[in-house]
Amino acid sequence: MKNDEIKIIATNRKVRHDYFIEDRLEAGIVLWGTEIKSVRAGRVSLREAFVSTDGDEAWLVNAHIAPYDPASRMNHEPKRKRKLLLHKKEIIKLFDGVMQKGYTIVPITMYLKSGKVKVEIALARGKKQYDKRRDIAKRDAEREMSRSLGGWKRR
Protein backbone atom coordinates (compact mmCIF):
# COMPACT_ATOMS: atom_id res chain seq x y z
CA MET A 1 0.00 0.00 0.00
CA LYS A 2 1.38 3.42 -0.98
CA ASN A 3 1.68 6.20 1.60
CA ASP A 4 -1.17 8.32 0.21
CA GLU A 5 -3.50 5.42 -0.55
CA ILE A 6 -6.78 5.27 1.36
CA LYS A 7 -8.58 2.00 2.18
CA ILE A 8 -12.16 2.50 3.36
CA ILE A 9 -13.01 0.24 6.30
CA ALA A 10 -16.60 1.23 7.14
CA THR A 11 -19.15 3.82 6.03
CA ASN A 12 -22.25 5.11 7.76
CA ARG A 13 -24.68 5.26 4.83
CA LYS A 14 -27.60 6.26 7.03
CA VAL A 15 -26.00 9.65 7.81
CA ARG A 16 -26.80 11.12 4.38
CA HIS A 17 -30.42 10.03 4.79
CA ASP A 18 -30.91 11.40 8.31
CA TYR A 19 -28.76 14.57 8.33
CA PHE A 20 -27.75 17.63 6.33
CA ILE A 21 -23.93 17.61 6.35
CA GLU A 22 -22.54 21.05 7.23
CA ASP A 23 -18.80 20.68 7.91
CA ARG A 24 -16.40 17.73 7.61
CA LEU A 25 -13.19 16.95 9.51
CA GLU A 26 -10.64 14.15 9.54
CA ALA A 27 -9.77 12.81 12.99
CA GLY A 28 -7.34 10.23 14.25
CA ILE A 29 -8.58 7.68 16.75
CA VAL A 30 -6.95 6.05 19.78
CA LEU A 31 -7.20 2.24 19.52
CA TRP A 32 -5.92 -0.60 21.69
CA GLY A 33 -3.96 -3.58 20.37
CA THR A 34 -6.73 -5.96 19.39
CA GLU A 35 -8.94 -3.16 18.08
CA ILE A 36 -6.54 -2.25 15.29
CA LYS A 37 -6.45 -5.89 14.16
CA SER A 38 -10.26 -6.00 13.96
CA VAL A 39 -10.33 -2.68 12.12
CA ARG A 40 -7.80 -3.91 9.55
CA ALA A 41 -10.01 -6.98 9.08
CA GLY A 42 -12.97 -4.65 8.39
CA ARG A 43 -15.07 -5.74 11.36
CA VAL A 44 -16.43 -2.27 12.20
CA SER A 45 -19.94 -0.77 12.32
CA LEU A 46 -20.63 2.97 12.54
CA ARG A 47 -24.41 2.63 12.21
CA GLU A 48 -25.34 3.80 15.74
CA ALA A 49 -22.18 5.81 16.44
CA PHE A 50 -21.95 9.49 17.30
CA VAL A 51 -19.33 11.91 18.61
CA SER A 52 -19.57 13.63 21.99
CA THR A 53 -17.45 16.54 23.12
CA ASP A 54 -17.12 18.63 26.24
CA GLY A 55 -15.05 21.42 24.68
CA ASP A 56 -11.73 19.83 25.72
CA GLU A 57 -11.85 16.34 24.18
CA ALA A 58 -13.89 14.51 21.57
CA TRP A 59 -15.00 10.88 21.89
CA LEU A 60 -16.40 8.38 19.40
CA VAL A 61 -19.29 6.71 21.22
CA ASN A 62 -21.18 3.52 20.36
CA ALA A 63 -19.02 2.51 17.38
CA HIS A 64 -18.86 -1.28 17.26
CA ILE A 65 -15.43 -2.85 16.67
CA ALA A 66 -15.84 -6.62 16.84
CA PRO A 67 -13.62 -8.62 19.22
CA TYR A 68 -10.52 -10.13 17.65
CA ASP A 69 -10.98 -13.91 17.94
CA PRO A 70 -7.32 -15.03 18.27
CA ALA A 71 -6.82 -12.65 21.22
CA SER A 72 -9.03 -14.74 23.55
CA ARG A 73 -8.97 -13.23 27.05
CA MET A 74 -6.90 -10.14 26.10
CA ASN A 75 -9.73 -8.74 23.97
CA HIS A 76 -11.33 -5.29 24.06
CA GLU A 77 -14.87 -4.15 24.79
CA PRO A 78 -16.68 -3.76 21.42
CA LYS A 79 -18.61 -0.54 22.12
CA ARG A 80 -16.27 1.39 24.42
CA LYS A 81 -15.72 5.15 24.09
CA ARG A 82 -12.71 5.93 21.90
CA LYS A 83 -10.84 9.21 22.01
CA LEU A 84 -10.59 11.20 18.79
CA LEU A 85 -7.40 13.07 17.98
CA LEU A 86 -8.24 16.62 16.89
CA HIS A 87 -6.66 20.05 17.20
CA LYS A 88 -8.01 22.28 19.98
CA LYS A 89 -9.49 24.74 17.45
CA GLU A 90 -11.36 21.92 15.72
CA ILE A 91 -12.81 20.65 19.02
CA ILE A 92 -13.95 24.15 19.98
CA LYS A 93 -15.53 24.62 16.53
CA LEU A 94 -17.43 21.33 16.90
CA PHE A 95 -18.46 22.16 20.48
CA ASP A 96 -19.83 25.56 19.42
CA GLY A 97 -21.74 23.89 16.59
CA VAL A 98 -23.32 21.33 18.91
CA MET A 99 -24.47 24.08 21.26
CA GLN A 100 -26.75 25.31 18.46
CA LYS A 101 -30.14 23.64 18.39
CA GLY A 102 -30.50 20.66 16.07
CA TYR A 103 -26.80 20.03 15.41
CA THR A 104 -24.85 16.88 16.19
CA ILE A 105 -21.50 15.34 15.28
CA VAL A 106 -21.64 12.06 13.37
CA PRO A 107 -18.98 9.75 11.90
CA ILE A 108 -19.24 9.28 8.13
CA THR A 109 -16.41 6.89 7.26
CA MET A 110 -13.54 5.04 8.88
CA TYR A 111 -10.49 4.38 6.73
CA LEU A 112 -6.78 3.56 6.72
CA LYS A 113 -4.50 6.36 5.52
CA SER A 114 -0.74 5.81 5.55
CA GLY A 115 -1.23 2.87 7.92
CA LYS A 116 -3.17 4.96 10.46
CA VAL A 117 -6.89 4.66 11.20
CA LYS A 118 -8.78 7.88 10.50
CA VAL A 119 -12.42 8.79 10.98
CA GLU A 120 -14.21 11.36 8.85
CA ILE A 121 -16.66 13.19 11.11
CA ALA A 122 -19.19 15.86 10.26
CA LEU A 123 -21.15 18.57 11.98
CA ALA A 124 -24.69 17.78 10.85
CA ARG A 125 -28.22 19.08 11.25
CA GLY A 126 -31.03 16.56 11.58
CA LYS A 127 -33.57 16.22 8.77
CA LYS A 128 -37.28 16.34 9.38
CA GLN A 129 -39.52 13.62 7.97
CA TYR A 130 -40.74 15.85 5.12
CA ASP A 131 -37.12 16.58 4.13
CA LYS A 132 -36.46 12.85 3.84
CA ARG A 133 -39.58 12.33 1.70
CA ARG A 134 -38.60 15.24 -0.56
CA ASP A 135 -35.11 13.75 -1.07
CA ILE A 136 -36.58 10.37 -1.98
CA ALA A 137 -39.02 11.96 -4.45
CA LYS A 138 -36.23 14.01 -6.03
CA ARG A 139 -34.02 10.92 -6.40
CA ASP A 140 -36.89 8.97 -8.00
CA ALA A 141 -37.63 11.82 -10.44
CA GLU A 142 -33.97 12.02 -11.47
CA ARG A 143 -33.87 8.25 -11.98
CA GLU A 144 -36.97 8.42 -14.22
CA MET A 145 -35.48 11.27 -16.27
CA SER A 146 -32.20 9.43 -16.78
CA ARG A 147 -34.11 6.31 -17.87
CA SER A 148 -36.20 8.21 -20.41
CA LEU A 149 -33.29 10.28 -21.78
CA GLY A 150 -30.62 7.61 -21.57
CA GLY A 151 -32.30 5.19 -23.95
CA TRP A 152 -33.14 2.68 -21.24
CA LYS A 153 -34.48 -0.45 -22.93
CA ARG A 154 -36.53 -3.31 -21.63
CA ARG A 155 -35.11 -6.77 -22.09
Rosetta blueprint (number, residue, H / E / L):
1 M L
2 K L
3 N L
4 D L
5 E L
6 I E
7 K E
8 I E
9 I E
10 A E
11 T E
12 N L
13 R L
14 K H
15 V H
16 R H
17 H H
18 D H
19 Y E
20 F E
21 I E
22 E E
23 D E
24 R E
25 L E
26 E E
27 A E
28 G E
29 I E
30 V L
31 L L
32 W L
33 G H
34 T H
35 E H
36 I H
37 K H
38 S H
39 V H
40 R H
41 A L
42 G L
43 R L
44 V E
45 S E
46 L L
47 R L
48 E L
49 A L
50 F E
51 V E
52 S E
53 T E
54 D L
55 G L
56 D L
57 E L
58 A E
59 W E
60 L E
61 V E
62 N L
63 A L
64 H E
65 I E
66 A L
67 P L
68 Y L
69 D H
70 P H
71 A H
72 S H
73 R H
74 M H
75 N L
76 H L
77 E L
78 P L
79 K L
80 R L
81 K L
82 R E
83 K E
84 L E
85 L E
86 L L
87 H L
88 K H
89 K H
90 E H
91 I H
92 I H
93 K H
94 L H
95 F H
96 D H
97 G H
98 V H
99 M H
100 Q L
101 K L
102 G L
103 Y E
104 T E
105 I E
106 V E
107 P E
108 I E
109 T E
110 M E
111 Y E
112 L E
113 K E
114 S L
115 G L
116 K E
117 V E
118 K E
119 V E
120 E E
121 I E
122 A E
123 L E
124 A E
125 R E
126 G E
127 K L
128 K L
129 Q H
130 Y H
131 D H
132 K H
133 R H
134 R H
135 D H
136 I H
137 A H
138 K H
139 R H
140 D H
141 A H
142 E H
143 R H
144 E H
145 M H
146 S H
147 R H
148 S H
149 L H
150 G L
151 G L
152 W L
153 K L
154 R L
155 R L
